[in-house]
């Protein structure tokens, strides 16, 4: 058993699981306090590092891509103090932090844990219900339904669209990005079949975000909770045939109609935006589907 205890949080490792509990100090980021305890199985870990500093150091856990819904939803955009997978080691505990890192590395070697992408979420998503405020409204998620309610700061285009309600079946994804010095951030829900994407201020499916320290932590957890309940990216890739497998001269399939072909075009557009299909694969697949449409009209 290895254990690191400090003001920033407590990490324990029993050989199979890294258990992370945030500290209660006022300096601990709100996101980490809202998230609470995180259990990280060894199979989700790609590596660990200890970084020495003048007044202590920092222990960093590196996860396999696709193992954590929070990292998947935020795209690695969380600052250091908001990430649950980093912890400050007090000056008197640096030796313990180094020992902790050595124990995790030893276990990774013994168990021969791969450091490549995970094919499923290995870490649980945040507990629900969750609610978080943005610049122009409030978003909430109860585990099944997402609700976005606008406030008086909302732009007219979003106000006219009305408050938003999505079930998990309505969504193909969710994206979160923090505010920057040059613009607002976003909690963006991606409805099935939607091809356009507007700026956060004008997108009726997007909650605009401002600062991060206090305001946006809860919205990042909403994005993670929704992500954890949607199909894993690896499952989506397995379910969709590669675009190169759709020859441009494929004859129209029996029963094809215009509605089915248009739905297929929307699906391909979604996969392209999500990075599942490359530009070339998307172009080939789109041409194949359009060829089927032209063949059906002939």
Backbone as CSV, one residue per row, in Angstrom:
resi,resn,N_x,N_y,N_z,CA_x,CA_y,CA_z,C_x,C_y,C_z
1,UNK,0.845,-1.195,0.000,0.000,0.000,0.000,0.883,1.248,0.000
2,UNK,0.616,2.144,-0.912,1.306,3.432,-0.954,0.263,4.516,-0.715
3,UNK,0.637,5.526,0.047,-0.322,6.585,0.389,0.395,7.926,0.472
4,UNK,-0.180,8.916,-0.195,0.323,10.287,-0.151,-0.785,11.172,0.395
5,UNK,-0.530,11.822,1.516,-1.518,12.673,2.176,-0.999,14.102,2.199
6,UNK,-1.836,15.042,1.796,-1.441,16.443,1.823,-2.649,17.358,1.807
7,UNK,-2.415,18.664,1.871,-3.509,19.627,1.857,-4.280,19.591,0.542
8,UNK,-3.579,19.272,-0.539,-4.207,19.282,-1.854,-5.053,18.035,-2.102
9,UNK,-4.793,16.967,-1.352,-5.560,15.755,-1.526,-4.822,14.534,-1.031
10,UNK,-5.503,13.397,-1.062,-4.929,12.126,-0.613,-5.021,11.109,-1.747
11,UNK,-3.894,10.475,-2.052,-3.852,9.407,-3.047,-3.414,8.119,-2.354
12,UNK,-4.112,7.028,-2.651,-3.706,5.715,-2.138,-3.645,4.739,-3.305
13,UNK,-2.741,3.757,-3.199,-2.609,2.734,-4.241,-2.413,1.389,-3.569
14,UNK,-3.313,0.440,-3.918,-3.265,-0.878,-3.282,-2.764,-1.975,-4.212
15,UNK,-2.226,-1.570,-5.350,-1.747,-2.535,-6.329,-2.691,-2.718,-7.495
16,UNK,-3.973,-2.424,-7.283,-4.984,-2.553,-8.336,-5.693,-1.246,-8.650
17,UNK,-5.731,-0.347,-7.686,-6.561,0.845,-7.802,-5.857,2.052,-7.198
18,UNK,-5.870,3.163,-7.944,-5.433,4.447,-7.399,-6.684,5.195,-6.955
19,UNK,-6.791,5.449,-5.665,-7.959,6.141,-5.130,-7.565,7.582,-4.834
20,UNK,-8.301,8.519,-5.418,-7.974,9.937,-5.347,-9.085,10.673,-4.595
21,UNK,-8.720,11.335,-3.510,-9.677,12.111,-2.712,-9.178,13.555,-2.652
22,UNK,-9.968,14.522,-3.125,-9.501,15.912,-3.101,-9.402,16.446,-1.684
23,UNK,-8.511,17.403,-1.479,-8.375,18.026,-0.180,-9.532,18.965,0.114
24,UNK,-9.616,19.384,1.352,-10.688,20.293,1.767,-10.205,21.724,1.921
25,UNK,-8.940,21.958,1.619,-8.366,23.300,1.724,-9.070,24.257,0.753
26,UNK,-9.159,25.529,1.106,-9.838,26.516,0.264,-9.182,26.643,-1.106
27,UNK,-7.906,26.316,-1.183,-7.198,26.440,-2.451,-7.475,25.319,-3.430
28,UNK,-8.184,24.279,-3.009,-8.503,23.162,-3.908,-9.577,23.604,-4.896
29,UNK,-9.355,23.341,-6.173,-10.252,23.803,-7.221,-11.673,23.273,-7.016
30,UNK,-12.649,24.117,-7.352,-14.054,23.759,-7.168,-14.428,22.517,-7.957
31,UNK,-13.891,22.357,-9.164,-14.227,21.183,-9.958,-13.845,19.908,-9.224
32,UNK,-12.663,19.870,-8.639,-12.201,18.678,-7.935,-13.068,18.401,-6.712
33,UNK,-13.476,19.463,-6.020,-14.323,19.264,-4.844,-15.713,18.762,-5.235
34,UNK,-16.255,19.286,-6.341,-17.555,18.819,-6.815,-17.491,17.374,-7.302
35,UNK,-16.401,17.026,-7.946,-16.240,15.675,-8.476,-16.118,14.657,-7.354
36,UNK,-15.395,15.021,-6.302,-15.237,14.113,-5.162,-14.237,13.008,-5.436
37,UNK,-14.409,11.883,-4.777,-13.468,10.767,-4.877,-13.512,10.131,-6.261
38,UNK,-12.321,9.799,-6.778,-12.199,9.149,-8.084,-11.413,7.851,-7.905
39,UNK,-11.952,6.768,-8.434,-11.272,5.479,-8.383,-10.717,5.168,-9.774
40,UNK,-9.404,5.019,-9.864,-8.734,4.788,-11.145,-8.151,3.379,-11.153
41,UNK,-8.726,2.449,-11.904,-8.140,1.109,-11.970,-6.792,1.157,-12.682
42,UNK,-5.919,0.245,-12.313,-4.580,0.237,-12.889,-4.638,0.140,-14.416
43,UNK,-5.613,-0.581,-14.968,-5.689,-0.754,-16.417,-5.999,0.544,-17.149
44,UNK,-6.416,1.602,-16.418,-6.676,2.891,-17.044,-5.438,3.784,-17.085
45,UNK,-4.367,3.358,-16.429,-3.173,4.195,-16.272,-2.155,3.901,-17.370
46,UNK,-1.664,4.971,-18.004,-0.606,4.838,-19.008,0.761,5.158,-18.424
47,UNK,0.800,5.945,-17.349,2.079,6.292,-16.737,1.880,7.232,-15.567
48,UNK,2.963,7.505,-14.850,2.910,8.408,-13.702,4.263,9.113,-13.594
49,UNK,4.248,10.349,-13.153,5.490,11.117,-13.044,5.455,11.975,-11.797
50,UNK,6.613,12.126,-11.182,6.754,13.056,-10.070,7.660,14.190,-10.527
51,UNK,7.194,15.429,-10.338,7.954,16.610,-10.728,8.349,17.382,-9.474
52,UNK,9.631,17.449,-9.220,10.131,18.157,-8.035,10.044,19.657,-8.236
53,UNK,9.784,20.387,-7.146,9.735,21.842,-7.176,10.466,22.433,-5.993
54,UNK,10.489,23.756,-5.911,11.195,24.425,-4.810,10.487,24.213,-3.473
55,UNK,9.176,24.154,-3.501,8.411,23.985,-2.269,7.532,22.735,-2.367
56,UNK,8.171,21.616,-2.542,7.427,20.380,-2.693,7.523,19.888,-4.123
57,UNK,6.440,19.382,-4.666,6.445,18.861,-6.022,5.035,18.556,-6.472
58,UNK,4.930,17.854,-7.588,3.612,17.527,-8.138,3.655,16.107,-8.695
59,UNK,2.625,15.332,-8.347,2.470,13.972,-8.848,1.414,14.002,-9.948
60,UNK,1.756,13.447,-11.122,0.849,13.469,-12.268,0.573,12.044,-12.726
61,UNK,-0.696,11.728,-12.853,-1.116,10.434,-13.373,-1.509,10.625,-14.832
62,UNK,-0.909,9.845,-15.721,-1.251,9.909,-17.146,-2.144,8.728,-17.483
63,UNK,-3.319,9.034,-18.041,-4.296,7.998,-18.346,-4.231,7.600,-19.813
64,UNK,-4.708,6.407,-20.096,-4.835,5.966,-21.483,-5.926,6.787,-22.173
65,UNK,-5.706,7.119,-23.420,-6.711,7.856,-24.185,-8.021,7.076,-24.183
66,UNK,-9.109,7.791,-23.934,-10.423,7.159,-23.961,-10.806,6.444,-22.690
67,UNK,-9.957,6.492,-21.659,-10.262,5.782,-20.420,-11.168,6.593,-19.499
68,UNK,-11.118,7.916,-19.615,-11.829,8.789,-18.672,-12.810,9.696,-19.408
69,UNK,-14.098,9.672,-19.059,-15.072,10.535,-19.732,-14.831,12.016,-19.480
70,UNK,-14.247,12.376,-18.341,-13.954,13.784,-18.078,-12.893,14.287,-19.045
71,UNK,-11.822,13.527,-19.220,-10.795,13.932,-20.170,-11.317,13.903,-21.602
72,UNK,-12.173,12.934,-21.907,-12.742,12.846,-23.246,-13.589,14.082,-23.550
73,UNK,-14.401,14.513,-22.590,-15.309,15.636,-22.806,-14.586,16.974,-22.858
74,UNK,-13.521,17.125,-22.082,-12.823,18.408,-21.999,-11.630,18.492,-22.941
75,UNK,-11.287,17.389,-23.593,-10.221,17.426,-24.581,-8.870,17.851,-24.035
76,UNK,-8.605,17.551,-22.768,-7.327,17.914,-22.180,-7.175,19.396,-21.873
77,UNK,-8.291,20.139,-21.855,-8.224,21.591,-21.674,-8.289,22.031,-20.212
78,UNK,-8.380,21.093,-19.272,-8.444,21.482,-17.863,-7.086,22.022,-17.405
79,UNK,-7.059,23.121,-16.654,-5.793,23.597,-16.086,-5.308,22.636,-15.005
80,UNK,-4.018,22.738,-14.667,-3.420,21.805,-13.709,-4.191,21.735,-12.392
81,UNK,-4.582,22.872,-11.846,-5.197,22.851,-10.520,-6.613,22.286,-10.544
82,UNK,-7.215,22.149,-11.747,-8.558,21.589,-11.848,-8.542,20.096,-12.143
83,UNK,-7.421,19.568,-12.590,-7.367,18.155,-12.958,-7.327,17.268,-11.718
84,UNK,-8.211,16.265,-11.646,-8.160,15.352,-10.495,-6.961,14.415,-10.551
85,UNK,-6.268,14.371,-11.686,-5.166,13.424,-11.864,-3.800,14.059,-11.615
86,UNK,-3.810,15.178,-10.909,-2.577,15.817,-10.455,-2.765,16.234,-8.996
87,UNK,-1.702,16.143,-8.219,-1.793,16.537,-6.814,-0.462,17.132,-6.368
88,UNK,-0.537,18.168,-5.571,0.671,18.788,-5.037,1.175,17.972,-3.851
89,UNK,2.473,17.763,-3.821,3.108,17.071,-2.692,3.759,18.120,-1.799
90,UNK,3.379,18.170,-0.515,3.971,19.123,0.415,5.468,18.873,0.542
91,UNK,6.203,19.906,0.950,7.668,19.823,0.987,8.175,18.653,1.836
92,UNK,7.446,18.285,2.884,7.894,17.183,3.729,7.470,15.815,3.237
93,UNK,6.790,15.761,2.088,6.257,14.489,1.588,6.799,14.135,0.201
94,UNK,7.854,14.790,-0.225,8.367,14.533,-1.571,8.888,13.099,-1.713
95,UNK,9.516,12.580,-0.663,9.998,11.200,-0.716,8.858,10.209,-0.854
96,UNK,7.751,10.498,-0.175,6.570,9.632,-0.268,6.001,9.686,-1.679
97,UNK,5.988,10.886,-2.284,5.465,11.031,-3.644,6.305,10.238,-4.638
98,UNK,7.605,10.277,-4.488,8.478,9.511,-5.377,8.260,8.010,-5.195
99,UNK,8.105,7.578,-3.953,7.840,6.163,-3.681,6.513,5.746,-4.305
100,UNK,5.496,6.607,-4.207,4.181,6.335,-4.770,4.311,6.100,-6.285
101,UNK,5.030,7.005,-6.951,5.210,6.875,-8.394,5.934,5.573,-8.738
102,UNK,6.950,5.223,-7.964,7.693,3.982,-8.222,6.789,2.755,-8.080
103,UNK,5.908,2.754,-7.085,5.015,1.620,-6.871,4.035,1.448,-8.033
104,UNK,3.507,2.556,-8.533,2.578,2.468,-9.662,3.321,1.983,-10.908
105,UNK,4.517,2.499,-11.147,5.300,2.055,-12.313,5.603,0.562,-12.226
106,UNK,5.966,0.110,-11.050,6.284,-1.304,-10.876,5.061,-2.177,-11.189
107,UNK,3.895,-1.739,-10.722,2.676,-2.501,-10.977,2.329,-2.511,-12.466
108,UNK,2.535,-1.391,-13.148,2.261,-1.330,-14.586,3.140,-2.319,-15.349
109,UNK,4.402,-2.431,-14.923,5.317,-3.370,-15.572,4.929,-4.816,-15.281
110,UNK,4.622,-5.105,-14.024,4.276,-6.469,-13.642,3.007,-6.944,-14.330
111,UNK,2.030,-6.068,-14.409,0.742,-6.440,-15.007,0.734,-6.263,-16.523
112,UNK,1.818,-5.675,-17.063,1.942,-5.450,-18.504,0.724,-4.703,-19.052
113,UNK,0.395,-3.597,-18.398,-0.733,-2.770,-18.824,-0.356,-2.026,-20.098
114,UNK,-1.139,-2.128,-21.161,-0.827,-1.390,-22.389,-1.047,0.102,-22.181
115,UNK,-0.289,0.920,-22.898,-0.480,2.366,-22.765,-1.231,2.952,-23.957
116,UNK,-1.766,2.090,-24.824,-2.538,2.560,-25.966,-3.952,2.945,-25.578
117,UNK,-4.745,3.398,-26.546,-6.116,3.850,-26.274,-6.983,2.741,-25.677
118,UNK,-7.898,3.134,-24.799,-8.853,2.189,-24.210,-10.062,2.070,-25.130
119,UNK,-10.693,0.895,-25.135,-11.858,0.676,-25.991,-13.169,0.875,-25.245
120,UNK,-13.075,1.340,-24.010,-14.269,1.646,-23.220,-13.853,2.564,-22.076
121,UNK,-14.821,3.209,-21.448,-14.504,4.061,-20.307,-14.191,3.177,-19.103
122,UNK,-13.021,3.358,-18.545,-12.564,2.561,-17.414,-12.768,3.282,-16.087
123,UNK,-13.113,4.536,-16.149,-13.351,5.354,-14.959,-14.794,5.850,-15.017
124,UNK,-15.486,5.786,-13.913,-16.895,6.188,-13.878,-17.039,7.690,-14.098
125,UNK,-18.157,8.071,-14.695,-18.455,9.484,-14.859,-18.919,10.108,-13.547
126,UNK,-19.016,11.432,-13.500,-19.471,12.120,-12.288,-20.885,11.687,-11.888
127,UNK,-21.146,11.750,-10.605,-22.485,11.426,-10.106,-23.486,12.491,-10.542
128,UNK,-24.722,12.084,-10.736,-25.807,12.994,-11.096,-26.861,12.972,-9.986
129,UNK,-27.703,14.006,-9.900,-27.885,15.111,-10.850,-26.800,16.178,-10.715
130,UNK,-26.635,16.943,-11.804,-25.662,18.024,-11.854,-26.313,19.258,-12.459
131,UNK,-25.840,20.414,-12.037,-26.324,21.671,-12.583,-25.173,22.662,-12.612
132,UNK,-25.103,23.472,-13.667,-24.032,24.449,-13.768,-24.466,25.689,-14.522
133,UNK,-23.933,26.825,-14.117,-24.288,28.106,-14.736,-23.287,28.498,-15.808
134,UNK,-23.807,29.133,-16.862,-22.983,29.724,-17.898,-23.253,31.205,-17.998
135,UNK,-22.723,31.816,-19.037,-22.907,33.245,-19.226,-24.353,33.587,-19.533
136,UNK,-25.026,32.739,-20.305,-26.372,33.084,-20.774,-27.446,32.091,-20.348
137,UNK,-27.129,31.233,-19.378,-28.146,30.298,-18.931,-27.617,29.269,-17.956
138,UNK,-28.422,28.250,-17.714,-28.085,27.165,-16.786,-28.357,25.834,-17.458
139,UNK,-27.416,24.896,-17.280,-27.600,23.543,-17.811,-27.713,22.573,-16.645
140,UNK,-28.510,21.514,-16.839,-28.651,20.481,-15.816,-28.770,19.124,-16.491
141,UNK,-28.394,18.072,-15.743,-28.462,16.705,-16.263,-28.798,15.779,-15.115
142,UNK,-29.832,14.944,-15.309,-30.278,14.046,-14.245,-29.905,12.589,-14.497
143,UNK,-29.101,12.355,-15.523,-28.712,10.999,-15.876,-29.421,10.495,-17.123
144,UNK,-30.523,11.149,-17.486,-31.283,10.756,-18.671,-31.596,11.933,-19.584
145,UNK,-31.820,13.098,-18.987,-32.271,14.260,-19.748,-31.398,15.477,-19.454
146,UNK,-31.026,16.186,-20.507,-30.290,17.455,-20.401,-31.280,18.591,-20.592
147,UNK,-31.186,19.592,-19.742,-32.027,20.784,-19.882,-31.142,22.026,-19.879
148,UNK,-31.424,22.933,-20.802,-30.720,24.217,-20.867,-31.764,25.316,-20.809
149,UNK,-31.668,26.161,-19.809,-32.620,27.262,-19.634,-31.861,28.582,-19.735
150,UNK,-32.358,29.478,-20.585,-31.677,30.745,-20.844,-32.018,31.795,-19.791
151,UNK,-31.100,32.743,-19.603,-31.358,33.880,-18.710,-31.463,35.165,-19.532
152,UNK,-31.502,36.296,-18.848,-31.745,37.569,-19.536,-30.571,38.022,-20.399
153,UNK,-29.400,37.381,-20.270,-28.240,37.761,-21.076,-28.171,37.039,-22.416
154,UNK,-29.094,36.134,-22.672,-29.029,35.325,-23.881,-29.282,36.169,-25.133
155,UNK,-28.590,35.814,-26.220,-28.786,36.481,-27.501,-30.180,36.154,-28.053
156,UNK,-30.703,37.066,-28.878,-32.063,36.904,-29.393,-32.248,35.595,-30.158
157,UNK,-31.230,35.198,-30.936,-31.379,33.987,-31.746,-31.585,32.757,-30.870
158,UNK,-30.909,32.699,-29.736,-31.066,31.571,-28.820,-32.371,31.701,-28.032
159,UNK,-32.712,32.912,-27.691,-33.965,33.145,-26.961,-35.160,32.716,-27.803
160,UNK,-35.126,33.031,-29.096,-36.241,32.673,-29.979,-36.342,31.163,-30.159
161,UNK,-35.205,30.472,-30.084,-35.219,29.011,-30.197,-35.839,28.358,-28.970
162,UNK,-35.809,29.077,-27.842,-36.410,28.564,-26.618,-35.459,27.697,-25.805
163,UNK,-35.892,27.354,-24.598,-35.102,26.454,-23.752,-34.957,25.098,-24.446
164,UNK,-33.864,24.391,-24.123,-33.556,23.147,-24.812,-33.727,21.952,-23.876
165,UNK,-34.226,20.850,-24.424,-34.364,19.596,-23.681,-33.872,18.473,-24.596
166,UNK,-32.901,17.692,-24.115,-32.364,16.574,-24.892,-32.384,15.305,-24.040
167,UNK,-32.805,14.214,-24.637,-32.562,12.908,-24.026,-31.216,12.406,-24.550
168,UNK,-30.686,11.379,-23.928,-29.422,10.823,-24.402,-29.551,10.319,-25.830
169,UNK,-30.724,9.811,-26.195,-30.934,9.298,-27.545,-30.911,10.412,-28.589
170,UNK,-31.134,11.660,-28.143,-31.112,12.801,-29.069,-29.697,13.236,-29.427
171,UNK,-28.705,12.801,-28.655,-27.356,13.357,-28.761,-26.363,12.359,-29.334
172,UNK,-25.417,12.883,-30.102,-24.290,12.075,-30.569,-22.997,12.469,-29.850
173,UNK,-23.033,13.556,-29.104,-21.835,13.966,-28.390,-22.054,15.253,-27.631
174,UNK,-21.046,15.628,-26.856,-21.039,16.885,-26.116,-19.595,17.357,-26.041
175,UNK,-19.394,18.653,-26.173,-18.052,19.229,-26.130,-18.000,20.325,-25.071
176,UNK,-16.855,20.433,-24.428,-16.654,21.488,-23.432,-15.325,22.170,-23.710
177,UNK,-15.323,23.491,-23.663,-14.081,24.253,-23.809,-14.132,25.451,-22.872
178,UNK,-13.003,25.801,-22.238,-12.996,26.904,-21.286,-12.943,28.250,-21.981
179,UNK,-13.335,29.283,-21.263,-13.200,30.640,-21.777,-11.725,31.012,-21.855
180,UNK,-11.387,31.848,-22.814,-10.023,32.339,-22.968,-10.044,33.854,-22.935
181,UNK,-8.856,34.445,-22.994,-8.769,35.908,-22.992,-9.398,36.504,-24.247
182,UNK,-9.512,35.692,-25.299,-10.016,36.191,-26.581,-11.482,35.846,-26.829
183,UNK,-12.081,35.051,-25.976,-13.467,34.692,-26.240,-14.061,33.821,-25.165
184,UNK,-15.370,33.546,-25.307,-16.091,32.744,-24.331,-15.817,31.268,-24.573
185,UNK,-16.084,30.477,-23.556,-15.998,29.033,-23.690,-17.358,28.471,-24.046
186,UNK,-17.483,27.142,-24.008,-18.744,26.551,-24.459,-18.979,25.195,-23.829
187,UNK,-20.237,24.948,-23.485,-20.749,23.607,-23.207,-21.717,23.346,-24.349
188,UNK,-21.257,22.563,-25.338,-22.009,22.399,-26.582,-22.572,20.980,-26.698
189,UNK,-23.878,20.887,-26.834,-24.536,19.606,-27.043,-24.724,19.402,-28.546
190,UNK,-24.495,18.168,-29.001,-24.506,17.877,-30.438,-25.684,16.962,-30.763
191,UNK,-26.819,17.541,-31.172,-27.993,16.723,-31.493,-27.750,15.844,-32.719
192,UNK,-28.393,14.721,-32.739,-28.295,13.793,-33.858,-28.841,14.452,-35.128
193,UNK,-28.067,14.363,-36.213,-28.518,14.882,-37.497,-28.199,16.341,-37.742
194,UNK,-27.616,17.063,-36.770,-27.296,18.480,-36.950,-25.972,18.617,-37.689
195,UNK,-25.941,19.424,-38.749,-24.725,19.577,-39.543,-24.027,20.903,-39.308
196,UNK,-24.748,21.917,-38.841,-24.154,23.238,-38.674,-23.661,23.424,-37.236
197,UNK,-22.655,24.300,-37.079,-22.136,24.616,-35.753,-21.847,26.110,-35.710
198,UNK,-22.548,26.827,-34.826,-22.430,28.272,-34.723,-21.530,28.658,-33.555
199,UNK,-21.218,29.938,-33.455,-20.455,30.432,-32.314,-21.284,30.258,-31.036
200,UNK,-20.618,30.083,-29.873,-21.361,29.821,-28.627,-22.454,30.837,-28.325
201,UNK,-22.216,32.113,-28.670,-23.207,33.147,-28.368,-24.506,32.957,-29.137
202,UNK,-24.432,32.261,-30.284,-25.601,32.167,-31.166,-26.091,30.744,-31.379
203,UNK,-25.401,29.770,-30.855,-25.791,28.371,-31.036,-26.843,28.001,-29.985
204,UNK,-28.082,27.668,-30.391,-29.136,27.351,-29.417,-28.897,26.044,-28.669
205,UNK,-27.911,25.263,-29.113,-27.580,24.007,-28.426,-26.328,24.143,-27.567
206,UNK,-25.954,25.388,-27.286,-24.679,25.643,-26.615,-24.849,26.659,-25.495
207,UNK,-24.303,26.339,-24.332,-24.258,27.277,-23.204,-22.918,27.999,-23.259
208,UNK,-22.940,29.319,-23.344,-21.706,30.100,-23.377,-21.124,30.189,-21.967
209,UNK,-19.807,30.098,-21.860,-19.115,30.106,-20.570,-18.159,31.279,-20.484
210,UNK,-18.036,31.805,-19.276,-17.030,32.830,-19.043,-15.970,32.260,-18.134
211,UNK,-15.365,33.040,-17.193,-14.226,32.593,-16.396,-14.256,31.130,-15.997
212,UNK,-13.222,30.603,-15.355,-13.196,29.172,-15.051,-13.132,28.865,-13.563
213,UNK,-12.375,29.610,-12.822,-12.055,29.234,-11.451,-13.286,28.817,-10.655
214,UNK,-14.349,29.621,-10.701,-15.545,29.292,-9.931,-16.720,28.899,-10.821
215,UNK,-16.764,29.492,-12.013,-17.998,29.416,-12.780,-18.171,28.145,-13.602
216,UNK,-17.103,27.643,-14.200,-17.267,26.626,-15.237,-16.985,25.203,-14.801
217,UNK,-16.544,24.992,-13.578,-16.220,23.637,-13.147,-17.396,22.688,-13.240
218,UNK,-18.577,23.124,-12.821,-19.756,22.258,-12.837,-20.176,21.912,-14.258
219,UNK,-20.000,22.843,-15.201,-20.390,22.552,-16.580,-19.464,21.503,-17.192
220,UNK,-18.198,21.490,-16.810,-17.286,20.447,-17.290,-17.729,19.079,-16.782
221,UNK,-18.228,19.021,-15.560,-18.710,17.758,-15.010,-19.989,17.304,-15.715
222,UNK,-20.844,18.243,-16.113,-22.036,17.875,-16.884,-21.608,17.233,-18.197
223,UNK,-20.636,17.852,-18.871,-20.142,17.290,-20.131,-19.600,15.882,-19.921
224,UNK,-18.884,15.677,-18.821,-18.315,14.353,-18.542,-19.403,13.336,-18.222
225,UNK,-20.414,13.741,-17.461,-21.488,12.822,-17.088,-22.289,12.377,-18.313
226,UNK,-22.551,13.298,-19.237,-23.260,12.945,-20.466,-22.383,12.032,-21.323
227,UNK,-21.108,12.399,-21.463,-20.169,11.609,-22.266,-20.101,10.173,-21.771
228,UNK,-20.069,9.993,-20.449,-19.953,8.651,-19.870,-21.142,7.771,-20.228
229,UNK,-22.280,8.382,-20.547,-23.496,7.617,-20.825,-23.780,7.488,-22.326
230,UNK,-22.932,8.092,-23.161,-23.050,7.929,-24.606,-22.090,6.830,-25.070
231,UNK,-22.285,6.288,-26.264,-21.369,5.255,-26.750,-19.922,5.733,-26.776
232,UNK,-19.016,4.851,-26.394,-17.594,5.170,-26.427,-17.156,5.377,-27.876
233,UNK,-16.220,6.304,-28.144,-15.757,6.520,-29.523,-15.300,5.243,-30.219
234,UNK,-14.684,4.330,-29.484,-14.236,3.078,-30.091,-15.422,2.241,-30.559
235,UNK,-16.518,2.292,-29.816,-17.714,1.545,-30.209,-18.337,2.147,-31.460
236,UNK,-18.281,3.485,-31.574,-18.811,4.151,-32.761,-18.002,3.759,-33.985
237,UNK,-16.676,3.716,-33.845,-15.817,3.341,-34.962,-16.096,1.910,-35.408
238,UNK,-16.298,1.009,-34.450,-16.562,-0.387,-34.795,-17.905,-0.557,-35.493
239,UNK,-18.860,0.331,-35.148,-20.212,0.178,-35.685,-20.362,0.729,-37.096
240,UNK,-19.419,1.609,-37.520,-19.535,2.255,-38.823,-18.488,1.701,-39.768
241,UNK,-18.862,1.151,-40.933,-17.879,0.647,-41.886,-16.987,1.779,-42.372
242,UNK,-15.705,1.521,-42.627,-14.814,2.555,-43.156,-15.363,3.122,-44.458
243,UNK,-15.134,4.417,-44.673,-15.648,5.045,-45.880,-15.070,4.411,-47.127
244,UNK,-13.811,3.936,-47.033,-13.171,3.354,-48.207,-13.881,2.075,-48.658
245,UNK,-14.731,1.483,-47.784,-15.438,0.257,-48.134,-16.702,0.540,-48.930
246,UNK,-16.981,1.843,-49.173,-18.170,2.208,-49.925,-17.739,2.703,-51.296
247,UNK,-17.635,1.848,-52.311,-17.177,2.284,-53.625,-18.131,3.291,-54.246
248,UNK,-17.540,4.208,-55.015,-18.340,5.289,-55.588,-19.361,4.769,-56.583
249,UNK,-19.098,3.592,-57.177,-20.016,3.083,-58.177,-20.961,2.022,-57.625
250,UNK,-21.115,1.966,-56.295,-21.998,0.964,-55.699,-23.412,1.176,-56.192
251,UNK,-24.091,0.125,-56.593,-25.465,0.276,-57.094,-26.418,0.590,-55.966
252,UNK,-27.527,1.218,-56.256,-28.497,1.521,-55.205,-28.988,0.238,-54.556
253,UNK,-29.040,0.225,-53.235,-29.521,-0.949,-52.509,-31.035,-0.999,-52.578
254,UNK,-31.559,-2.204,-52.517,-33.007,-2.371,-52.565,-33.641,-1.652,-51.392
255,UNK,-34.668,-0.862,-51.657,-35.392,-0.188,-50.588,-34.827,1.177,-50.231
256,UNK,-33.694,1.565,-50.861,-33.150,2.893,-50.585,-34.153,3.950,-51.040
257,UNK,-34.273,5.007,-50.289,-35.061,6.146,-50.722,-34.311,7.417,-50.352
258,UNK,-34.845,8.549,-50.770,-34.148,9.812,-50.546,-33.942,10.090,-49.067
259,UNK,-34.946,9.810,-48.234,-34.817,10.089,-46.799,-33.678,9.294,-46.181
260,UNK,-33.565,8.016,-46.548,-32.491,7.186,-45.997,-31.128,7.699,-46.432
261,UNK,-31.032,8.128,-47.687,-29.752,8.628,-48.189,-29.387,9.941,-47.513
262,UNK,-30.352,10.816,-47.302,-30.075,12.076,-46.620,-29.659,11.833,-45.170
263,UNK,-30.279,10.832,-44.528,-29.866,10.490,-43.160,-28.421,10.008,-43.152
264,UNK,-28.068,9.216,-44.176,-26.692,8.719,-44.256,-25.707,9.865,-44.443
265,UNK,-26.081,10.857,-45.231,-25.205,12.021,-45.412,-25.002,12.762,-44.092
266,UNK,-26.087,12.893,-43.326,-25.961,13.562,-42.027,-25.056,12.769,-41.091
267,UNK,-25.206,11.452,-41.092,-24.369,10.615,-40.235,-22.895,10.749,-40.607
268,UNK,-22.614,10.745,-41.910,-21.226,10.886,-42.356,-20.664,12.239,-41.941
269,UNK,-21.495,13.271,-42.032,-21.040,14.600,-41.604,-20.685,14.638,-40.129
270,UNK,-21.499,13.975,-39.310,-21.217,13.924,-37.874,-19.897,13.203,-37.603
271,UNK,-19.707,12.062,-38.269,-18.481,11.283,-38.065,-17.256,12.056,-38.530
272,UNK,-17.399,12.839,-39.587,-16.287,13.651,-40.074,-15.931,14.746,-39.071
273,UNK,-16.948,15.416,-38.534,-16.690,16.471,-37.556,-16.052,15.916,-36.289
274,UNK,-16.433,14.702,-35.914,-15.898,14.094,-34.705,-14.515,13.479,-34.912
275,UNK,-14.027,13.489,-36.143,-12.699,12.962,-36.405,-12.654,11.471,-36.659
276,UNK,-13.820,10.809,-36.688,-13.845,9.375,-36.960,-13.430,9.110,-38.414
277,UNK,-13.901,9.973,-39.331,-13.532,9.870,-40.738,-12.549,10.969,-41.096
278,UNK,-11.510,10.626,-41.854,-10.584,11.632,-42.365,-11.250,12.416,-43.480
279,UNK,-10.589,13.513,-43.917,-11.141,14.304,-45.017,-11.313,13.453,-46.272
280,UNK,-10.298,12.647,-46.595,-10.363,11.817,-47.805,-11.461,10.766,-47.704
281,UNK,-11.561,10.097,-46.539,-12.581,9.066,-46.355,-13.979,9.673,-46.440
282,UNK,-14.150,10.863,-45.866,-15.447,11.530,-45.908,-15.824,11.884,-47.348
283,UNK,-14.840,12.392,-48.124,-15.108,12.774,-49.508,-15.534,11.561,-50.331
284,UNK,-14.838,10.423,-50.136,-15.163,9.215,-50.890,-16.562,8.714,-50.521
285,UNK,-16.840,8.666,-49.196,-18.136,8.168,-48.745,-19.276,9.070,-49.210
286,UNK,-19.051,10.383,-49.148,-20.081,11.324,-49.581,-20.375,11.148,-51.067
287,UNK,-19.314,10.994,-51.860,-19.497,10.812,-53.295,-20.270,9.531,-53.594
288,UNK,-19.967,8.477,-52.810,-20.668,7.212,-53.005,-22.160,7.359,-52.727
289,UNK,-22.483,8.046,-51.641,-23.894,8.216,-51.286,-24.611,9.096,-52.312
290,UNK,-23.951,10.177,-52.758,-24.558,11.036,-53.773,-24.750,10.278,-55.087
291,UNK,-23.811,9.361,-55.390,-23.961,8.544,-56.598,-25.179,7.645,-56.516
292,UNK,-25.435,7.132,-55.313,-26.632,6.315,-55.140,-27.903,7.133,-55.306
293,UNK,-27.836,8.403,-54.828,-28.990,9.292,-54.989,-29.256,9.571,-56.457
294,UNK,-28.168,9.856,-57.205,-28.327,10.143,-58.645,-28.843,8.912,-59.376
295,UNK,-28.338,7.722,-58.980,-28.791,6.493,-59.623,-30.271,6.246,-59.379
296,UNK,-30.721,6.565,-58.163,-32.129,6.356,-57.846,-33.033,7.286,-58.643
297,UNK,-32.540,8.542,-58.930,-33.344,9.500,-59.685,-33.429,9.099,-61.146
298,UNK,-32.360,8.355,-61.639,-32.343,7.950,-63.028,-33.313,6.822,-63.274
